[in-house]
Each structure stands twice: as structure tokens, then as C-alpha cells.
Amino acid sequence: MINNLIRPEFKTFVPYTANQVPYRVKLDANESPFDLPMSVRKKLADIIMNGPGLNLYPDTESIELRKTLSQYWGVDMEGIVVGTGSDQLIQVLVNTFVGKDDKVIFPTPSFGMYKIDTIIGGGSFIEVELKEENKFEYNIDEFIKKAKSESAKMIILCNPNNPTGNLLSLKDIEKICSMCQNTVIVLDEAYAEFAKESSASLLPKFENLIVLRTLSKAYGLAGIRCGYSLSGNKMAEEINKVKPPYNISSLSQLVAKLVFEAREEIDSQIKYLIGQRAYLEEELEKIDSVNVYPSGANYILVKLPNAKSVAKELEKRGILIRSYNDPVLSRYIRITVGNKEQNDILLKELKDIVK
Ligand SMILES: *Cc1c(COP(=O)(O)O)cnc(C)c1O
């Protein structure tokens, strides 16, 4: 009976699950190896001991957090919307702009939620293939051409792209924003702290641009579920009409603000991880039969023979990395950059498996 009641487009969906096996080293979800800074823990403990006010609903507008973010970015707080992870904002954005039969364009391979959220929202999608033979590089002209010929409502670009790690240039982003002024351009910058530049500098120029950021990756706060969008104020006003009320818990808002104020520590963590990325790339390249893709993020895509069975064998040895069922990506694994100790364990075991 239920099977006949569910919307037909969801019949083939499977619930999202995460690998729950016991592990020694977790390098499968692009999380930070750094837990909450000690200085932040102390402040948080103090607040909790002195009445955190959890009997009340949170600030539905996340004013304090948005003030902190607005100072950091030098933009009006009216242009910032906070979400339960940037995941929630992707869905909110699709629901804000994409109606029945409206078209959304995004790359493949890329982050899986773009497609799922478009289907849930009732829109239709067009995937632009990032070609393996071009090392998965973006060809921005293809996106522009498709957007025009299909009168797309929205284009979602992931920069750096997950899982391939490659980057779009600021020039390409500027080009697509100016060539597609009747299309909402969403730039998912979940990993931009590990790259050189953010497209946020383009926001004053383009009303159609929305930049998504998250605290889950470089900020080490995947556990609090907090992300935000940067855009012009008019755009944010429309997004706020669709954003669920009270979507960020008081504790998440508080921790996010405290961590943002402890930026120096976060900045040195980011520097450290960029160094570890170079180390890991270099060491992986020394392994015969392993092909390393350059990355602007905190993960590295690696092509190797029998990727699936290598992933299984790593898991048996307590090391989690990401593998794929997709036909192209099934020959790859994605390794999150961990701390030196984690990276060395991974390298040792991987060398042992593929030798
Ligand atoms: C991890 C990730 C996100 C989502 O992060 P949240 O935890 O929901 O903030 C968004 N986009 C990409 C590409 C990601 O990899």
C-alpha cells in the first residue's frame, strides 16, 4: 500500500546511510582531524554552567552568528542566511527557485545532493559531464551553452569539486555569472578554505550569484550542522521566505560563533592540512599503479587498479576511505587528508595492499 502512496520519483531512492564499521583511521567523509579548540571548549562549558537557555527556541535569524560572519566577510548581514549545514541550504535554494519542470544544471561526477534535491523539489536536471580524459576539468562554456539552450533556472557548481578536487578560475565564474544573468548561479564552496580564492569577491557585481559555505569541513564542526549562504540582500530576502524557522539550534549557533572568533587556530589547522595534502600527494605518487589527481580541497582522488577491493581491504585493516558505485568513479578512491599520523598509517597499509 505505502509503495503506491509514495511519489513515484522516490521509488528508486535509498535512504542515506554512513559507514558505521569500527575503525582506526577515518578518512572517508572529508572531516577535519581537529576537534573543538580547547579555548572554545572552556567558553562553552562556562556558558552551559551558567544557564544556556535551552528551554527557549533559538534565534531564528541567527543574528549574533551572522554579525560575526558579516564582519569576517565584509558584507551586510542581510546578505547572509544560515542553514542546518549547507546541505539544508542547497535544498532551500532549489525550493526557492525551481518549480515543476524548471531545469537545474550541475556537473557529474559531483556532490550527490544536487540531483536528489532537484528531484525532491519537482524540477528536472541536466548533468554536464566532467570528462575523465580531461582530468575532470570544468569546461565552463558547456555549462553556459546548456543554460542558454535549456533556459535553465539554476546552475550549481562545486568549487573545489567533490570528489575530483579540481578548481574553477575566478575568471570562469565571472564569465558564467555575466553570461547567464537570468539563471541563479549557486557556487558550493564547501572546501574553498583549502583553495586559494573564494568567489565571494564577485558578489557585489552579480545579483544572480549565491556562494555556499560550511563549517563542517575546514572548521572542524561537522557535528553541529552549520552552513551559510552569501549573496546580495535581495536574493537573501527571497531565500529567507523558504528557509524553515528555528533551523539552527542555539548550541550550534553559539559554537559556530565561538569557533569563528578563534580563527587564528583554525587558520593554522588549514595551513597544516594543506601541507599534509602536499605530503600525501607526493607519497601516493611514489606508489606504482596509483594515479593521483591534483586537489584544491582536503581530499585526494586516486585512480588505482581494483579500487573496490582495495577499499574493502583497507576497511578490514581499520582504515575508512570513500569508494564509489558509479561506473566512472568505481575505479577511484577518495582519501580525506588527515593528520600526519593518520596519513602515515594509510600510506603504509595502502602500499602493503597494492604491492
Ligand atoms: C560536505 C559537503 C557539503 C555539506 O556540508 P554540510 O555539512 O551540510 O554543511 C556541501 N557540499 C559539498 C560539496 C560537500 O562535500
The ligand as an ORCA input file, in Angstrom:
! r2SCAN-3c Opt
* xyz 0 1
  C      30.203     18.202      2.788
  C      29.624     18.956      1.666
  C      28.527     19.812      1.826
  C      27.649     19.829      3.003
  O      28.150     20.212      4.138
  P      27.221     20.452      5.398
  O      27.797     19.565      6.425
  O      25.803     20.128      5.081
  O      27.401     21.898      5.653
  C      28.086     20.554      0.746
  N      28.664     20.438     -0.440
  C      29.688     19.613     -0.639
  C      30.279     19.529     -1.984
  C      30.190     18.843      0.395
  O      31.170     17.972      0.148
*
